[in-house]
């Protein structure tokens, strides 16, 4: 289900970040803000330890008290509908995949590229960057940096701010050199997957800006 949904959204120009369990989703969603969250209500493998949907449901409502993302819930047909603490579209499984696209377009509009080219899929559970049929493995630092840049698309981010917000460094000495090295590695992997690294722009004297 996760692979099918991810491929569908990416092929239509949406940028995606995925998590394989509720625990992983909580860990990553706490650091970033997204336009929409698609949740497979019965997506936790049977017998697996960790957060179940009830815990995730409560956590997401607490984490997004204001400016909540659009929510889409995937629920098995015939299953008892749980209480959703954040209102959202409910799509019953099995469903035509276009039903998901319609639900997202109604809530957040068309993707910026309107399906003309694949979007970026950043899988934070495996630190994998994908677009179309190509993929590259990122280090933990590269994945965290890319996720932060994507979340703050259009903003100019100074290397000192990146050290504090991404790596939690409080001593910004040597920030430009350290950040430049990781940005260079990330650009190389973007070129491998996307054919270009223009998404990360250098603003002379100010920092970096991400533009999809």
Helices and strands as residue ranges (DSSP letters): H 2-11, E 16-18, H 22-29, E 36-40, H 53-63, E 70-76, E 89-93, H 98-108, E 121-123, E 128-131, E 134-137, H 140-151, E 156-157, H 159-165, H 175-194, E 200-203, E 207-210
